[in-house]
Amino acid sequence: MLVRKCSYCGLGLTDAASKNYGIGPICRKMQNHVLAALIPADVFMARFLLAQLDKEGLSEKPLSTVEALEKDLQKTDNKDWRKACSRVEFLLSFPLPNAKRDVLINVVEALGYLSLASLLKGHAAKGEALITFDNGRLFVKGPRNKAGNATLKAIPGRKYHGADKCWSVPAEAAEAFKMAIWKHWPKNSGLTDALEGATSHLASKAEVAEAQVEVAEVAEPKVIVTKSGTVYKISSPYCKAFFLELKAEVEQASCWQDRRWNKAEKVWEVDEAHKALVEALVAKHYGEQVSL
């Protein structure tokens, strides 16, 4: 007698309805969560993969289902491949070698149904996970899933919060996190809101970073020149060439009394008669324009 098993959980199928679907009544409740196309279908890849299926040894019903699946995949303009996926679910309820099962599951994945493919591989949790976003991180709390944990561990910056029994990743890893949830916790709540929260957080972070760059680009002047009576006071970082040329030029133009070092205020003081000289030397040695 041919033993049929649920393509989702592997338990035996006993009633006619379950055998018709290839899925038991409890697992059928998962279909709304996994029969959703999550990425664009690569129909040509799906067709190529199905061509690798060894039909040798298939009984009449599975063989006719494979032929129907091949016809489905000829419709390259189709947007909804749920019927094709249902045929695969039906096929997997029959006792098939692992090599044949792998080919069929890969067809489902090529058609964009990542959650279903993961469930058929035994890599998806059947219970519901709660997805949240808080303080720059995405959190998932749900049924323990070995494959899912391995996927999360591979994401840079991931953390396991033992007290709360949940995983979290930084907002920057939102795309990898989304793929992990799709594949390993297809039955979930809060994913859309959490991803929107991560997007808003990253946008705000980018705005702050941009503002900081703009502030940094508006650098404070190195040289500050103020006027006190008939004297210019020059405050600037030490530059030996600037000071030597200032002293020499002022002394040559008039006398040494027209420039002096104010030790108390740590500024050079230059008579206003040398306005043009000060402007020229600041531009030459500091690369800044001062208008006096």
C-alpha positions as a LaTeX table, in Angstrom:
\begin{tabular}{lrrr}
\hline
Residue & $x$ (\AA) & $y$ (\AA) & $z$ (\AA) \\
\hline
Met1 & 0.00 & 0.00 & 0.00 \\
Leu2 & 1.35 & 3.45 & $-1.00$ \\
Val3 & 1.94 & 5.60 & 2.11 \\
Arg4 & 1.21 & 9.29 & 1.62 \\
Lys5 & 2.64 & 11.90 & 3.99 \\
Cys6 & 1.96 & 15.60 & 4.56 \\
Ser7 & 4.42 & 17.59 & 2.47 \\
Tyr8 & 4.73 & 20.12 & 5.33 \\
Cys9 & 5.18 & 18.02 & 8.46 \\
Gly10 & 5.71 & 14.47 & 7.19 \\
Leu11 & 2.85 & 12.92 & 9.15 \\
Gly12 & 0.69 & 10.30 & 7.44 \\
Leu13 & $-2.33$ & 11.41 & 5.40 \\
Thr14 & $-5.48$ & 9.45 & 6.09 \\
Asp15 & $-8.53$ & 11.30 & 4.76 \\
Ala16 & $-9.34$ & 11.86 & 1.08 \\
Ala17 & $-9.23$ & 15.68 & 1.30 \\
Ser18 & $-5.72$ & 15.64 & 2.75 \\
Lys19 & $-4.53$ & 13.23 & 0.07 \\
Asn20 & $-6.06$ & 15.47 & $-2.57$ \\
Tyr21 & $-3.96$ & 18.41 & $-1.36$ \\
Gly22 & $-0.93$ & 16.49 & $-0.17$ \\
Ile23 & $-1.26$ & 18.41 & 3.10 \\
Gly24 & $-2.94$ & 17.56 & 6.39 \\
Pro25 & $-5.81$ & 19.69 & 7.77 \\
Ile26 & $-3.68$ & 21.41 & 10.44 \\
Cys27 & $-0.83$ & 22.27 & 8.09 \\
Arg28 & $-3.28$ & 23.64 & 5.52 \\
Lys29 & $-3.74$ & 26.58 & 7.88 \\
Met30 & $-0.16$ & 27.57 & 7.03 \\
Gln31 & $-0.91$ & 28.03 & 3.34 \\
Asn32 & $-1.99$ & 31.67 & 3.69 \\
His33 & 1.41 & 32.44 & 5.19 \\
Val34 & 3.63 & 30.53 & 2.80 \\
Leu35 & 1.81 & 30.80 & $-0.53$ \\
Ala36 & 2.99 & 34.34 & $-1.16$ \\
Ala37 & 5.49 & 35.27 & $-3.86$ \\
Leu38 & 8.24 & 37.17 & $-2.04$ \\
Ile39 & 10.68 & 37.76 & $-4.91$ \\
Pro40 & 10.18 & 37.93 & $-8.69$ \\
Ala41 & 9.79 & 34.53 & $-10.32$ \\
Asp42 & 12.63 & 33.19 & $-12.47$ \\
Val43 & 10.45 & 31.00 & $-14.68$ \\
Phe44 & 13.28 & 29.99 & $-16.99$ \\
Met45 & 15.30 & 28.74 & $-14.02$ \\
Ala46 & 12.26 & 26.88 & $-12.67$ \\
Arg47 & 11.77 & 25.25 & $-16.07$ \\
Phe48 & 15.47 & 24.33 & $-16.26$ \\
Leu49 & 15.37 & 22.79 & $-12.78$ \\
Leu50 & 12.27 & 20.77 & $-13.50$ \\
Ala51 & 13.95 & 19.41 & $-16.62$ \\
Gln52 & 16.57 & 17.86 & $-14.30$ \\
Leu53 & 13.90 & 15.78 & $-12.52$ \\
Asp54 & 14.39 & 12.08 & $-13.05$ \\
Lys55 & 10.92 & 10.74 & $-13.84$ \\
Glu56 & 12.09 & 7.15 & $-13.63$ \\
Gly57 & 10.05 & 5.19 & $-11.11$ \\
Leu58 & 7.23 & 7.72 & $-10.76$ \\
Ser59 & 3.80 & 6.15 & $-10.50$ \\
Glu60 & 0.94 & 7.25 & $-12.74$ \\
Lys61 & $-0.47$ & 10.05 & $-10.56$ \\
Pro62 & 2.85 & 11.76 & $-9.73$ \\
Leu63 & 3.96 & 11.43 & $-13.36$ \\
Ser64 & 0.83 & 13.11 & $-14.69$ \\
Thr65 & 1.25 & 15.87 & $-12.06$ \\
Val66 & 4.83 & 16.52 & $-13.20$ \\
Glu67 & 3.60 & 16.77 & $-16.81$ \\
Ala68 & 0.93 & 19.25 & $-15.70$ \\
Leu69 & 3.60 & 21.24 & $-13.86$ \\
Glu70 & 5.72 & 21.36 & $-17.00$ \\
Lys71 & 2.76 & 22.81 & $-18.91$ \\
Asp72 & 2.25 & 25.39 & $-16.14$ \\
Leu73 & 5.81 & 26.60 & $-16.55$ \\
Gln74 & 5.33 & 27.25 & $-20.26$ \\
Lys75 & 3.23 & 30.30 & $-19.32$ \\
Thr76 & 6.13 & 32.72 & $-18.94$ \\
Asp77 & 3.85 & 35.75 & $-18.54$ \\
Asn78 & 2.05 & 34.29 & $-15.52$ \\
Lys79 & 2.21 & 36.37 & $-12.32$ \\
Asp80 & 0.65 & 33.85 & $-9.94$ \\
Trp81 & 2.36 & 30.49 & $-9.57$ \\
Arg82 & 0.37 & 29.18 & $-6.61$ \\
Lys83 & $-1.21$ & 26.45 & $-8.71$ \\
Ala84 & 2.23 & 25.24 & $-9.77$ \\
Cys85 & 3.35 & 25.28 & $-6.14$ \\
Ser86 & 0.28 & 23.30 & $-5.12$ \\
Arg87 & 1.24 & 20.63 & $-7.64$ \\
Val88 & 4.67 & 20.42 & $-5.99$ \\
Glu89 & 3.04 & 20.09 & $-2.56$ \\
Phe90 & 0.94 & 17.27 & $-3.92$ \\
Leu91 & 3.98 & 15.54 & $-5.43$ \\
Leu92 & 5.95 & 15.75 & $-2.19$ \\
Ser93 & 3.24 & 13.82 & $-0.35$ \\
Phe94 & 4.35 & 10.74 & $-2.27$ \\
Pro95 & 7.44 & 8.74 & $-1.17$ \\
Leu96 & 10.19 & 10.23 & $-3.33$ \\
Pro97 & 13.99 & 9.99 & $-3.15$ \\
Asn98 & 15.68 & 13.05 & $-1.66$ \\
Ala99 & 17.19 & 14.00 & $-5.02$ \\
Lys100 & 13.73 & 14.29 & $-6.60$ \\
Arg101 & 12.37 & 16.19 & $-3.58$ \\
Asp102 & 15.24 & 18.67 & $-3.74$ \\
Val103 & 14.59 & 19.39 & $-7.42$ \\
Leu104 & 10.90 & 20.05 & $-6.81$ \\
Ile105 & 11.55 & 22.32 & $-3.83$ \\
Asn106 & 14.13 & 24.27 & $-5.84$ \\
Val107 & 11.46 & 24.85 & $-8.49$ \\
Val108 & 9.23 & 26.43 & $-5.83$ \\
Glu109 & 12.08 & 28.68 & $-4.70$ \\
Ala110 & 12.84 & 29.74 & $-8.27$ \\
Leu111 & 9.20 & 30.79 & $-8.63$ \\
Gly112 & 9.72 & 33.23 & $-5.75$ \\
Tyr113 & 7.91 & 31.37 & $-2.95$ \\
Leu114 & 10.74 & 31.45 & $-0.42$ \\
Ser115 & 8.63 & 30.74 & 2.67 \\
Leu116 & 7.02 & 27.69 & 1.10 \\
Ala117 & 10.35 & 26.33 & $-0.14$ \\
Ser118 & 11.83 & 26.75 & 3.33 \\
Leu119 & 8.85 & 25.02 & 4.93 \\
Leu120 & 9.10 & 22.12 & 2.49 \\
Lys121 & 12.79 & 21.77 & 3.38 \\
Gly122 & 11.91 & 21.64 & 7.06 \\
His123 & 13.65 & 24.96 & 7.74 \\
Ala124 & 10.60 & 27.06 & 8.67 \\
Ala125 & 8.88 & 27.30 & 12.04 \\
Lys126 & 5.16 & 26.63 & 12.04 \\
Gly127 & 4.38 & 28.83 & 15.05 \\
Glu128 & 4.01 & 32.61 & 14.97 \\
Ala129 & 6.90 & 35.01 & 15.59 \\
Leu130 & 6.62 & 38.58 & 16.85 \\
Ile131 & 8.72 & 41.15 & 15.00 \\
Thr132 & 9.43 & 44.56 & 16.55 \\
Phe133 & 11.75 & 47.53 & 16.13 \\
Asp134 & 13.25 & 49.47 & 19.00 \\
Asn135 & 16.20 & 51.81 & 19.52 \\
Gly136 & 17.83 & 51.09 & 16.17 \\
Arg137 & 17.40 & 47.32 & 16.22 \\
Leu138 & 15.03 & 44.74 & 14.72 \\
Phe139 & 13.85 & 41.99 & 17.07 \\
Val140 & 12.34 & 38.55 & 16.44 \\
Lys141 & 10.79 & 36.44 & 19.17 \\
Gly142 & 9.19 & 33.19 & 18.17 \\
Pro143 & 9.39 & 29.40 & 18.05 \\
Arg144 & 12.92 & 28.04 & 18.21 \\
Asn145 & 14.21 & 27.28 & 14.74 \\
Lys146 & 17.67 & 25.82 & 14.21 \\
Ala147 & 17.99 & 26.90 & 10.57 \\
Gly148 & 16.65 & 30.35 & 11.39 \\
Asn149 & 19.09 & 30.78 & 14.27 \\
Ala150 & 21.99 & 29.84 & 11.97 \\
Thr151 & 20.84 & 32.45 & 9.43 \\
Leu152 & 20.57 & 35.16 & 12.10 \\
Lys153 & 24.00 & 34.29 & 13.51 \\
Ala154 & 25.50 & 35.05 & 10.10 \\
Ile155 & 24.18 & 38.64 & 10.16 \\
Pro156 & 26.82 & 41.17 & 11.35 \\
Gly157 & 25.87 & 42.81 & 14.64 \\
Arg158 & 23.30 & 40.19 & 15.67 \\
Lys159 & 22.66 & 39.62 & 19.37 \\
Tyr160 & 20.82 & 36.99 & 21.37 \\
His161 & 18.93 & 38.38 & 24.36 \\
Gly162 & 18.80 & 35.48 & 26.79 \\
Ala163 & 16.48 & 37.12 & 29.29 \\
Asp164 & 13.84 & 37.82 & 26.63 \\
Lys165 & 14.67 & 34.78 & 24.49 \\
Cys166 & 14.83 & 36.75 & 21.28 \\
Trp167 & 17.28 & 37.79 & 18.58 \\
Ser168 & 18.03 & 41.29 & 17.34 \\
Val169 & 20.01 & 42.81 & 14.46 \\
Pro170 & 20.93 & 46.44 & 13.69 \\
Ala171 & 18.64 & 48.44 & 11.40 \\
Glu172 & 21.41 & 48.45 & 8.79 \\
Ala173 & 20.86 & 44.68 & 8.37 \\
Ala174 & 17.13 & 45.07 & 7.60 \\
Glu175 & 17.31 & 43.36 & 4.20 \\
Ala176 & 19.09 & 40.27 & 5.54 \\
Phe177 & 16.72 & 40.22 & 8.52 \\
Lys178 & 13.66 & 40.37 & 6.24 \\
Met179 & 14.92 & 37.42 & 4.19 \\
Ala180 & 15.56 & 35.43 & 7.37 \\
Ile181 & 12.02 & 36.05 & 8.62 \\
Trp182 & 10.47 & 35.21 & 5.25 \\
Lys183 & 12.32 & 31.92 & 5.11 \\
His184 & 12.25 & 30.74 & 8.71 \\
Trp185 & 9.27 & 32.42 & 10.40 \\
Pro186 & 6.70 & 32.83 & 7.61 \\
Lys187 & 3.92 & 33.06 & 10.18 \\
Asn188 & 4.71 & 36.36 & 11.86 \\
Ser189 & 3.22 & 39.64 & 12.97 \\
Gly190 & 4.71 & 43.13 & 13.00 \\
Leu191 & 7.26 & 42.64 & 10.20 \\
Thr192 & 5.99 & 45.47 & 7.98 \\
Asp193 & 5.83 & 47.99 & 10.83 \\
Ala194 & 9.25 & 46.96 & 12.11 \\
Leu195 & 10.86 & 47.36 & 8.68 \\
Glu196 & 9.25 & 50.79 & 8.29 \\
Gly197 & 10.67 & 51.73 & 11.68 \\
Ala198 & 14.14 & 50.62 & 10.57 \\
Thr199 & 13.83 & 52.62 & 7.34 \\
Ser200 & 12.81 & 55.78 & 9.22 \\
His201 & 15.63 & 55.28 & 11.71 \\
Leu202 & 18.24 & 54.97 & 8.94 \\
Ala203 & 16.84 & 58.03 & 7.15 \\
Ser204 & 17.08 & 60.10 & 10.35 \\
Lys205 & 20.57 & 58.79 & 10.97 \\
Ala206 & 21.62 & 59.76 & 7.45 \\
Glu207 & 20.19 & 63.27 & 7.90 \\
Val208 & 22.16 & 63.73 & 11.13 \\
Ala209 & 25.35 & 62.48 & 9.48 \\
Glu210 & 24.81 & 64.83 & 6.53 \\
Ala211 & 24.26 & 67.77 & 8.87 \\
Gln212 & 27.46 & 66.91 & 10.74 \\
Val213 & 29.39 & 66.83 & 7.48 \\
Glu214 & 27.99 & 70.23 & 6.51 \\
Val215 & 29.01 & 71.67 & 9.88 \\
Ala216 & 32.47 & 70.14 & 9.55 \\
Glu217 & 32.87 & 71.61 & 6.08 \\
Val218 & 32.20 & 75.10 & 7.43 \\
Ala219 & 35.51 & 75.23 & 9.28 \\
Glu220 & 36.31 & 77.86 & 11.84 \\
Pro221 & 38.85 & 80.42 & 10.57 \\
Lys222 & 42.43 & 79.86 & 11.70 \\
Val223 & 43.18 & 83.57 & 11.84 \\
Ile224 & 41.05 & 86.10 & 13.70 \\
Val225 & 41.85 & 89.78 & 13.29 \\
Thr226 & 40.15 & 92.41 & 15.43 \\
Lys227 & 40.72 & 96.14 & 15.66 \\
Ser228 & 41.33 & 98.06 & 18.86 \\
Gly229 & 41.77 & 101.77 & 18.30 \\
Thr230 & 44.47 & 102.18 & 15.65 \\
Val231 & 45.84 & 98.66 & 16.13 \\
Tyr232 & 44.98 & 95.31 & 14.51 \\
Lys233 & 45.18 & 92.34 & 16.85 \\
Ile234 & 46.06 & 89.07 & 15.08 \\
Ser235 & 45.21 & 85.75 & 16.75 \\
Ser236 & 46.44 & 82.73 & 14.78 \\
Pro237 & 48.14 & 79.33 & 15.03 \\
Tyr238 & 51.93 & 79.47 & 15.18 \\
Cys239 & 53.53 & 79.95 & 11.75 \\
Lys240 & 57.17 & 80.95 & 11.83 \\
Ala241 & 57.25 & 82.15 & 8.21 \\
Phe242 & 54.24 & 84.43 & 8.80 \\
Phe243 & 55.73 & 86.07 & 11.87 \\
Leu244 & 59.21 & 86.51 & 10.35 \\
Glu245 & 57.82 & 88.11 & 7.22 \\
Leu246 & 55.43 & 90.31 & 9.22 \\
Lys247 & 58.28 & 91.62 & 11.38 \\
Ala248 & 60.60 & 92.15 & 8.43 \\
Glu249 & 58.03 & 93.89 & 6.22 \\
Val250 & 56.74 & 96.21 & 8.96 \\
Glu251 & 60.24 & 97.12 & 10.06 \\
Gln252 & 61.29 & 97.83 & 6.50 \\
Ala253 & 58.18 & 99.94 & 5.81 \\
Ser254 & 58.44 & 102.07 & 8.94 \\
Cys255 & 59.94 & 100.96 & 12.24 \\
Trp256 & 59.76 & 98.08 & 14.66 \\
Gln257 & 57.35 & 99.94 & 17.00 \\
Asp258 & 54.52 & 99.42 & 14.45 \\
Arg259 & 54.35 & 95.73 & 15.41 \\
Arg260 & 54.65 & 94.05 & 18.82 \\
Trp261 & 53.78 & 90.79 & 20.62 \\
Asn262 & 51.08 & 91.14 & 23.27 \\
Lys263 & 52.10 & 88.42 & 25.70 \\
Ala264 & 49.06 & 88.82 & 27.95 \\
Glu265 & 46.53 & 88.35 & 25.11 \\
Lys266 & 48.82 & 86.14 & 22.97 \\
Val267 & 48.23 & 88.22 & 19.83 \\
Trp268 & 50.35 & 90.23 & 17.44 \\
Glu269 & 49.48 & 93.91 & 17.31 \\
Val270 & 50.10 & 95.80 & 14.07 \\
Asp271 & 49.46 & 99.44 & 13.33 \\
Glu272 & 46.48 & 100.11 & 11.04 \\
Ala273 & 48.82 & 101.62 & 8.47 \\
His274 & 49.80 & 98.07 & 7.53 \\
Lys275 & 46.26 & 96.87 & 6.75 \\
Ala276 & 47.07 & 95.68 & 3.20 \\
Leu277 & 50.18 & 93.87 & 4.41 \\
Val278 & 48.25 & 91.96 & 7.09 \\
Glu279 & 45.59 & 90.88 & 4.57 \\
Ala280 & 48.25 & 89.73 & 2.08 \\
Leu281 & 50.32 & 87.78 & 4.63 \\
Val282 & 47.27 & 86.01 & 6.13 \\
Ala283 & 46.19 & 84.92 & 2.62 \\
Lys284 & 49.73 & 83.81 & 1.76 \\
His285 & 50.55 & 81.79 & 4.88 \\
Tyr286 & 47.11 & 80.62 & 6.09 \\
Gly287 & 45.11 & 80.51 & 2.85 \\
Glu288 & 42.34 & 82.67 & 4.34 \\
Gln289 & 40.83 & 85.98 & 3.31 \\
Val290 & 40.40 & 88.64 & 5.99 \\
Ser291 & 38.68 & 91.93 & 5.21 \\
Leu292 & 39.89 & 94.70 & 7.49 \\
\hline
\end{tabular}
